[in-house]
Amino acid sequence: MTPIAIVALVTLVTKICTLIGLGLYTIFAGIMIRQEQLMAAVLEEGFEPILRLLTILHFAAAVSLFILAIIIL
């Protein structure tokens, strides 16, 4: 293998690992939404709407980051 081919292979593997990691993080953000829903059903606090908004914004940011990474990488 030539040095250029090795660099290309390492770059490809790095990109794939990055996309897999971001995909797992996006799934984690989706699970956080479900956990927040379950917590809100059990606990009755005054800051539930704020917490729900934060989890939804976090999920939207994770999805946006994943899509941006797909486009860029």
C-alpha positions in Angstrom: 0.0 0.0 0.0 1.2 3.5 -0.8 1.3 6.2 1.9 -1.6 8.0 0.1 -3.7 4.9 0.3 -3.0 4.4 4.0 -3.9 8.1 4.7 -7.1 7.7 2.7 -8.0 4.5 4.6 -7.3 6.1 8.0 -9.4 9.1 7.0 -12.3 6.9 6.0 -12.2 4.8 9.2 -12.1 8.0 11.2 -15.1 9.4 9.4 -17.1 6.2 9.9 -16.2 6.1 13.6 -17.3 9.7 14.0 -20.6 9.0 12.3 -21.2 5.9 14.4 -20.4 7.9 17.6 -22.7 10.7 16.6 -25.4 8.3 15.7 -25.2 6.6 19.1 -25.3 10.0 20.8 -28.4 10.9 18.8 -30.0 7.7 20.0 -29.0 8.6 23.6 -30.6 12.0 23.2 -33.8 10.2 22.1 -33.7 8.0 25.1 -33.3 11.1 27.3 -36.6 12.4 26.0 -38.3 9.1 27.0 -36.7 9.2 30.5 -37.9 12.8 31.0 -41.4 11.7 30.1 -41.3 8.9 32.6 -39.9 11.2 35.3 -42.5 13.8 34.7 -45.2 11.2 35.1 -43.8 10.2 38.5 -42.7 13.5 39.9 -44.7 16.7 39.9 -42.4 19.7 39.9 -42.8 23.2 38.7 -39.9 23.1 36.3 -41.2 20.2 34.2 -41.9 22.4 31.1 -38.4 23.9 31.2 -36.8 20.4 31.5 -39.0 19.1 28.7 -38.0 22.0 26.5 -34.3 21.5 27.3 -34.5 17.8 26.4 -36.3 18.5 23.1 -33.7 21.2 22.2 -30.9 18.8 23.1 -32.4 16.1 20.8 -32.9 18.6 18.0 -29.2 19.7 18.4 -28.0 16.1 18.3 -30.0 15.3 15.2 -28.9 18.5 13.5 -25.2 17.7 14.4 -25.6 14.2 13.0 -27.1 15.5 9.7 -24.4 18.2 9.4 -21.7 15.6 10.0 -23.2 13.4 7.2 -23.2 16.4 4.9 -19.7 17.5 5.7 -18.0 14.2 6.0 
